[in-house]
Amino acid sequence: MDKKDLAIAVLSILLILSVASSLVTYHYQQQIIEKQLQIIRELSTGGGGATDTGTGNSGVSVPPTPAIPAKPTQVPRSSLPSPSPSPTPTPTPILTPTPTFPRTPTSMPPLAIPASTGTFTPKERSASANIVAVRSDTNEGVIGKVRVEIKNGEGRVLANTKPFVEPDTQYSVRTAVKVATKYTHSDMNSMDFIVSFDINGTLIGGPSAGAAITAATIAALEGKKVREDVAITGTIEEDGSIGRVGAVFEKAVAAEKNGIRLFLVPKGQRVVTFWERKEVKRQIGPFSFIQVYYEPKRIDLAEYMRGKMDVQEVSTIDDVVKYMIY
């Protein structure tokens, strides 16, 4: 073998190693994109709507979640509530006609908190709201519930740690309670708040359920209810503003599949970026290679879900209350 042939052989080997390394790097991202493509195909063919199995469960094709093992690190973590679901109960059908949601809510400055129309009395109260999360292992959206119970107490905020609630979520729970008591002009120090998550044993992590927790707390304080056909994803800030979150597309798909009529997202996140998988076949000497890359594609969720689910942006807790509490 002369030097020229040897050089070609060495370069070919190096090229193969480089391509193999690239494939490993893109492996995880390919799984995510394939899942998104599957979801888009299902919705495009009309198969993304909520279905009834006859037992009251919705048609989420997610395998049952096993019991949490002794070591929390072995349990899949949802990014939230980074949230594993088993089929979630379909919201109870509303007998009255579904109201038409306004396209643009009347936004108020975060600090302009109105006086409460209802105050806390020495009586136990509770309210629940939908929460939407994404599994970290499959990148699939899931839906669950957060329940807030209020009792006479000493200002304690207690997060039920079954399933396990990570510190960032616990912090968002306390922020949500502070915003809710300020919004309703209630005395936080005369009450205890117990916040529980029902999301089928999944680890709860991340602050993206903050807005939903705040809505449930306000409803409990005022003796009202949260709409069962509305879901929201977004953090809650101490000034009452709604913060941005990740995986909005996956959460929107999960909400639509579970019968949600209105999905609320932080301002500026109705339009999301979807990474579309592309392939290019290349021939180098006797070797064939497939180059895989991804191109960003912007999707307007309101247009994408038209006829299936309404998608609205919210910027403050005032907007959330108008849409969710009755």
N, C-alpha and C positions, 0 to 999 in steps of 0.2 A: 504494500500500500504506500503510495507516494504521499508527500506532505499535503498536497491539495486535497486528496481523498480523506486524509486524517483530519484536516481542518473542517471539512464539510461534516464529517461524522460527529466531531466534538460540538460544532455549532448546532447540529440537529438535536443532540442529546440535551444541550442547554435549553434549546427552545421547548422541548418536550417538558422539561422540569419547570420551566417558567409558566407554561400553559396549565400544567397540573396544579401549580401553586395558585394560579388565578381561579381555577375551578373550585378549589377548596375555599378560597376567600369568598366567592359568590354563592356558595352552597346554601348558607342560611338565608340570604336575601332571595334566592330563587324560591325557597319554600314559601316565603311570605308572599311573593308576587303570584305564585301559583294559586295560593289560597284566595287572593284578591280577584284573580281572573275567574276562579270558580264561582265566587260570590256574584261577580258582575254577570256571568253567563246565566246564573240562576235567576237573578232579578230581571234580566233582559227577556227571559222566556216566561216571565210571570210566575216563577216558582219561589220568589223570595218572600211572599206574604205569609202571615201567621196562619198556621193550620191547626185544626183540632183533631186530636187522636181519639176522641170519644171518652177520654178519662179526665178532661179538663186541662191537659197539658198542651203547650204550644209545640210547634214542629221544629224545634232546634235540634239539629243533628249533632249533638255533643254526647259522648259516652258518659255514663254515670261516673261521678267522682268518687274514688276510693276514700276510705277513712284516713284521717291525717295520721301519718306514722309518728313514731316517738321523736324523730329528729325533724324539726320544722324545715330544715334546708332541703329535705327530700320532697317537699310538697310544692307543686307548681305555684308560682307567685303571679298574681294579677297586678297590673299596673294601675291602680286607682287614684282603683282598689285592686291596680294592676292586677277582673274580674272575670273552681271548675264547675261549670254548671251542669246540673242535670236538667231535664226539661222544666221550664219555669211555668207556673200556672198562668193561663190566659186571663188578662184583665176582665173583670165582670162586664158584660155588655151593658152599655148605657141605654136605658129605655127611652130617654128623651132625645130629641134630635141633637146631633153633635154641633155645637156652636161654630161659627166661622171665625177663625183666628185672624186678627188684624195683621196685615203684612208688616207694618212698622209700629212698634210700641212707642209710647211717649216716654222717652228717657229722662231721668232726673239725675242731677249731680249726685255722686256717691254720698256726700255728706248731708244732703237734704233729706233727712229721715222724718217722715210724717208722724203725727201722733197716732197712737194705737186706737183701734176701734174696739179692742177687747183686752181685758187685763186678767192676769192670773188670780185665781181664787184658791183658797185652801182645799184643793180637790185634785186628785190624780187625773192627769190628762195625757194623751198620747196621739201620735200621728205617724204615718208612714209615707215614704216617697220612693219612686223607682231610682235605682242607680245603675249605671252602665260602665263596664270595665273591659279589659282585654287580657286574655291569658298570655303569660310570657312564653309558654312552651309552644303554643300553636298560633299565636297572634290572632286568635279568633275572639270576636266580641261576645260578651255575655251580659245578662241582665239579672238584677236581684233587687232586694229591698233594704232600706234603712228605716229603722223604727226608733222614734224618740219618745221616751217616757219621762214625765215631769212629776215630781213629788215635793212635798214640803221638806226643806232641808237646810243645808248650810253653804250652798254655792258650789257643791262638788259636781264635777263633770266626769262621768264614768263611762268608759268605752268597753263594752263586752268583748273580751278577747277570745271568744269562741265563735267563729274562726279567729285565728291569730290576727291582730291588728298591729301593723308596724308603726314606729314612732311618728313618721311624717303624717300618717293618717290620724293618729291620736291628736297631733297638734292641730290639724285642720278641724277636728271635732270641736276642740275648745274654741277656736276662732269662730266657728259657725254659731256656737251657743252665745258668744259675746255679741256678735252682730245681731242675732235674733232678739236678744233681750234689749239691746239698744234700740232696735227698730220698733219694738212693741212697748218701750218705756217700762219694762218690767224690772223688778228687783232680783237680780241674779243671785244675790247672797241669801235669799230666803227660800231657795229651791235647790233640789238635786236633779241632775239630768242624766239619764241612762240611755246610751246610744248603742243599738245592736244592729248587726249586719246579717242578712239572710242571703247568702250567695253560695250555698252548697259546699261549705267547708274549705273554700279557696282562701289562701292567704290574701289579706287585704293590705295593700300598700299604695302610697301615692296620695296626693291631695285632691284628685279630680272629682271626688264626691262631695266636696265642701259645699257647693251651691245647693245640692239636693238635701244635705243635712240641715242647712240653714232654713230651707223652705219647710221641711218637716217640723223643725223646732218652732218656727213662727206659727204654723198651723196649730200645733199643740198649745202654745201659749194663748192663742186667741180662740181656742175651742172650735177651730174650723177643720177642713179636710184638704188633702192634696189630691188633685185629679189623678186617677189611675191610668189614664190614656196619654199622659205626658211624662217625658223623661228629660233629664238635663245632664250635661257633662260640663264641668267647669269648676275652678277653684273659687274659694271665697276669700277676699282680702278684708282686713280690718276696717277699711272705709266703706265696705258694702259693695265694692266692685267685683265683677266676675272675671277671673283670670283664665288665660289660655291653657289648653291641655293638648296631649298627643293622641294619636290613633283615632281621630274623629270619624274617619270613614268607616273603620271597623265597628265602632260603637253605633254609628247610624244604621248600619246593616243589621246589627243585633236588635236594635230597637224596633226596626220595621218588621223583622221576622217575628217578634213577640207581640205584635198587635198595637204598638204605640202609634197614636195618631199625630202627635206633635213632638218634635225633638228640638230642644233648645241647645244652642252652642254659643260659646263666647263670641263677642263681636270680632269680626274679621276672620272667622274660621268656618263660615258657610262654604267657602270655596277651598277645597283641599287638593293636595298634590298626590297623585297616584303614579307609582313607578311601573311603567310597562316594560315587559321583558322583550328583548330583541336578540336575534341570532344571525350571525354572518358566517358562512362556510368559506374557509380558505384552504388553498392547496399550496404546500411548500415542498417541492421535490416529490418524493414518494409518500409524504405524510399529508393527511387531511386533518384540519382543525376546525372546530366550531367556536367562534368567538361569541361570548354572551355578554351583553351589556343592557343597561336600562335607561329608558328615556322618561323624563317627567311629563306627566299628563295632568292638567288641571281639571277638576270636576266641581261643578256647582251642585251641591247636595240638594238644594231646593228644586232644581231642574231634574236632577237624576232621580229623585224620589217623587216627582210629580204624579199625582193620582194614587199614591200609596201612603205617603206620610208627609206632613208639612214640616218644614225646617225653618226655624227662626233664630236670629241672633239676639242675644241679650247682653247688656253692659253693666247693669246694676241689679241689686236685689229687688228694687222696685219693679223692674221688668219681670223678674222671676215670679214675684207674688201675683202680678196681674194675670200671668198665664197659668199658674199652677194651683193657686189656693182659692177655694170657694167656701 
